[in-house]
Amino acid sequence: MINRIFSIVARSLYFIASKTGRTYNEINIILYYGLIPFSWLVLIDYVLEIHYLKGAFLLVAFGFMLGCRNFVTFSDDLFLRSVRFLNYFNRFGSNYFASSVWICVVLPILIYAVLIFLAF
């Protein structure tokens, strides 16, 4: 089941990359370091009835876009660091695929579930 979920997510990211002209690593970084955290901040702002968190995130993202000289290189480097982080769990009996699914699929779904429950 883990390999199937990993495969579905990876194929989806490759598909998005092919349709947008971005690399797999770029799409991965945009999704996991940009869109998902931003959506969490939107929900947290909604729960707290404020608008500071998403605004601050957008301000930082805008500053990053202005200052980033080469997003492909940045994405490749951050993706490799993420792979190293996920492989760290190998020493505890996991593997890259399982760690990816638990940390990059299951954990975000749980966070969404809690935030949506609190928001509505």
C-alpha distance (Angstrom), angle and dihedral (degrees) to the residues before:
residue distance angle dihedral
M1 . . .
I2 3.82 . .
N3 3.81 92.2 .
R4 3.80 91.2 47.5
I5 3.82 92.9 51.8
F6 3.81 90.8 45.5
S7 3.79 90.3 49.9
I8 3.81 93.4 49.4
V9 3.80 92.5 50.0
A10 3.82 93.7 44.5
R11 3.81 92.8 47.5
S12 3.80 89.9 48.7
L13 3.80 91.2 52.3
Y14 3.81 91.3 47.2
F15 3.81 89.5 50.1
I16 3.81 92.0 50.8
A17 3.80 89.5 47.1
S18 3.79 91.7 52.7
K19 3.80 92.3 49.0
T20 3.82 95.4 46.6
G21 3.79 100.0 40.3
R22 3.80 91.2 -119.7
T23 3.78 127.0 121.6
Y24 3.80 124.0 -104.0
N25 3.80 89.4 -110.3
E26 3.81 92.2 51.9
I27 3.81 92.5 50.6
N28 3.79 90.5 46.6
I29 3.82 92.1 52.4
I30 3.82 93.9 43.2
L31 3.80 90.5 51.6
Y32 3.80 102.2 40.4
Y33 3.81 99.7 33.6
G34 3.79 98.3 31.2
L35 3.78 121.7 20.9
I36 3.80 99.8 33.4
P37 3.83 96.1 46.7
F38 3.81 90.2 44.0
S39 3.80 91.4 52.6
W40 3.82 89.4 50.5
L41 3.79 90.1 52.4
V42 3.81 90.3 49.7
L43 3.80 89.0 54.5
I44 3.81 93.0 44.8
D45 3.81 90.0 50.2
Y46 3.79 88.6 50.3
V47 3.80 92.3 50.2
L48 3.80 92.7 46.9
E49 3.81 92.7 39.7
I50 3.79 92.3 -126.9
H51 3.80 134.2 112.9
Y52 3.78 101.9 -152.1
L53 3.79 102.2 99.1
K54 3.79 98.9 53.8
G55 3.80 90.3 41.9
A56 3.80 91.6 51.8
F57 3.80 90.5 47.4
L58 3.81 91.5 51.3
L59 3.80 90.8 48.2
V60 3.81 91.7 51.4
A61 3.83 91.0 44.8
F62 3.80 91.1 50.5
G63 3.81 90.5 49.6
F64 3.78 89.9 48.5
M65 3.81 91.9 51.1
L66 3.79 90.5 51.5
G67 3.80 93.2 47.7
C68 3.80 101.9 38.7
R69 3.79 108.0 101.2
N70 3.81 98.1 -171.6
F71 3.80 118.7 13.8
V72 3.81 93.4 -174.5
T73 3.81 92.0 57.8
F74 3.80 91.3 42.4
S75 3.83 90.9 50.2
D76 3.79 93.0 47.4
D77 3.80 91.2 51.2
L78 3.82 94.8 45.6
F79 3.81 91.1 45.0
L80 3.82 90.8 53.5
R81 3.80 90.1 49.0
S82 3.81 88.6 50.9
V83 3.80 90.7 50.6
R84 3.81 89.6 51.3
F85 3.81 89.6 50.5
L86 3.80 92.0 50.9
N87 3.81 91.4 45.9
Y88 3.81 88.9 53.3
F89 3.82 87.4 76.9
N90 3.81 90.3 61.1
R91 3.81 87.8 85.9
F92 3.81 87.8 63.5
G93 3.81 94.4 54.0
S94 3.79 98.1 -89.5
N95 3.79 128.2 113.5
Y96 3.79 135.4 -146.2
F97 3.81 94.6 -91.9
A98 3.80 95.2 48.1
S99 3.80 93.5 44.1
S100 3.80 90.3 48.8
V101 3.79 92.7 52.1
W102 3.82 94.9 44.7
I103 3.80 96.6 44.4
C104 3.81 101.7 30.5
V105 3.82 101.4 35.1
V106 3.79 112.9 17.9
L107 3.81 97.7 38.3
P108 3.83 94.1 49.7
I109 3.81 90.4 47.8
L110 3.81 90.0 52.1
I111 3.80 90.9 48.5
Y112 3.82 90.2 49.5
A113 3.81 90.1 49.2
V114 3.80 92.5 53.4
L115 3.80 94.2 43.8
I116 3.80 93.9 46.6
F117 3.81 90.3 47.6
L118 3.82 89.8 52.2
A119 3.80 92.7 44.2
F120 3.79 96.7 50.2
